[in-house]
């Protein structure tokens, strides 16, 4: 019986340690996002394959709107340097005469350069403007981030 417990405990410890050693491309990164909304991006892994991303943006195309976006993304590791991700979140935007509350989904690819601390991300982020009852489909973006901690 003690041998069986020891074996079960050893297997459990081994299985729980696998995710910790499998993803170590970066812990958090910050950079610039370009697209319809241009701004600053900060991304951090909070679980083995889950990240939170914050975007402080400015929309030059539609009436000079400022926005703050929070997203949760689940990553699917294709290789050590390349990830696919999908998730969702909320944005709040404002300009002089309007307030925007937007539900968003996001999907994309992310590449971390192996030799220097840069990461490149390409994503599609369609959204639903809750207060305006409007679908928004033109949100392609590219983000380049500096990896702060690997």
C-alpha positions in Angstrom: 0.0 0.0 0.0 2.8 2.6 0.8 4.4 1.8 -2.5 1.2 2.5 -4.4 0.8 5.8 -2.6 4.3 6.7 -3.4 3.8 5.8 -7.1 0.6 7.8 -7.3 2.2 10.8 -5.6 5.2 10.6 -7.9 3.0 10.5 -11.0 0.9 13.4 -9.8 4.0 15.5 -9.2 5.4 14.6 -12.6 2.2 15.5 -14.4 1.7 18.8 -12.6 5.3 19.9 -13.3 5.0 19.3 -17.1 3.3 22.6 -17.9 5.7 24.6 -15.8 8.7 23.5 -17.9 6.9 23.4 -21.3 6.2 27.1 -21.7 9.0 29.5 -21.0 9.3 31.6 -24.1 8.3 34.7 -22.0 6.4 35.7 -18.9 5.4 39.3 -19.9 6.0 41.6 -22.7 5.1 45.2 -23.7 5.0 47.0 -27.0 3.1 48.8 -29.8 0.0 47.7 -31.6 -0.9 49.0 -35.1 -4.3 48.6 -36.8 -7.5 50.6 -36.7 -6.8 51.1 -33.0 -3.1 52.0 -32.5 -1.6 52.0 -29.0 0.3 50.3 -26.3 0.0 46.6 -25.5 1.0 44.7 -22.4 0.7 40.9 -22.2 1.3 38.5 -19.4 1.0 34.7 -18.9 -1.2 34.1 -15.9 -1.4 30.3 -16.3 0.5 27.8 -18.4 -1.4 28.6 -21.6 -3.5 31.6 -20.5 -2.6 35.3 -20.9 -4.2 38.6 -20.1 -3.6 41.5 -22.4 -4.3 45.2 -21.9 -4.4 47.6 -24.8 -4.5 51.4 -24.4 -5.5 52.6 -27.8 -6.4 55.5 -30.0 -8.6 55.2 -33.1 -7.5 57.8 -35.7 -10.2 56.7 -38.1 -13.4 57.1 -36.2 -13.7 60.4 -34.5 -10.6 60.3 -32.3 -11.7 57.6 -29.9 -9.6 56.6 -26.9 -10.0 53.0 -25.7 -9.0 50.7 -22.9 -9.2 46.9 -23.8 -8.8 43.9 -21.5 -8.5 40.4 -23.1 -8.0 36.9 -21.9 -6.4 34.6 -24.4 -5.8 30.8 -24.5 -2.6 29.8 -26.2 -2.1 26.7 -28.3 1.6 26.0 -28.7 2.6 25.0 -32.3 6.3 25.1 -31.6 8.6 26.7 -28.9 8.5 30.0 -30.7 5.1 30.0 -32.4 1.7 30.1 -30.7 -1.9 30.3 -31.9 -4.3 32.0 -29.5 -8.0 32.8 -29.1 -10.0 34.5 -26.5 -12.2 37.5 -25.7 -12.8 40.5 -23.5 -14.1 44.0 -23.2 -13.2 47.5 -24.4 -14.3 50.8 -23.1 -13.9 53.8 -25.4 -14.7 57.5 -25.2 -14.6 60.6 -27.3 -16.1 64.1 -26.6 -19.7 63.1 -27.4 -19.8 59.3 -27.1 -19.1 56.4 -24.8 -18.5 52.9 -26.2 -18.8 49.6 -24.4 -17.6 46.8 -26.7 -17.5 43.0 -26.3 -14.6 41.5 -28.3 -13.2 38.2 -29.5 -9.7 37.7 -30.7 -7.7 35.0 -32.6 -4.2 35.2 -34.0 -0.6 34.0 -34.2 2.3 35.0 -32.1 6.0 34.5 -32.8 8.8 35.0 -30.3 12.2 35.5 -31.8 14.6 33.0 -30.3 17.8 35.1 -30.5 16.6 38.4 -29.2 13.8 39.6 -26.9 11.1 40.5 -29.4 7.7 39.0 -30.1 5.5 39.6 -33.1 1.7 39.1 -33.1 -0.9 39.2 -35.9 -4.6 39.0 -34.9 -8.1 39.5 -35.9 -10.4 41.1 -33.3 -14.1 41.4 -34.4 -16.4 43.1 -31.9 -19.9 43.9 -30.9 -20.7 47.5 -29.7 -23.1 46.8 -26.9 -24.5 50.4 -26.4 -24.7 51.0 -30.1 -26.0 47.5 -31.2 -23.4 47.4 -34.0 -21.0 44.6 -35.2 -17.5 45.7 -36.0 -15.4 43.4 -38.3 -12.4 45.5 -39.4 -10.0 44.9 -36.5 -6.9 43.3 -37.9 -3.8 44.2 -35.9 -0.1 43.7 -35.7 1.8 44.1 -32.4 5.5 44.1 -31.7 6.5 43.6 -28.1 9.7 43.7 -26.2 10.0 40.6 -23.9 10.6 41.9 -20.4 11.0 38.6 -18.7 11.5 35.2 -20.2 
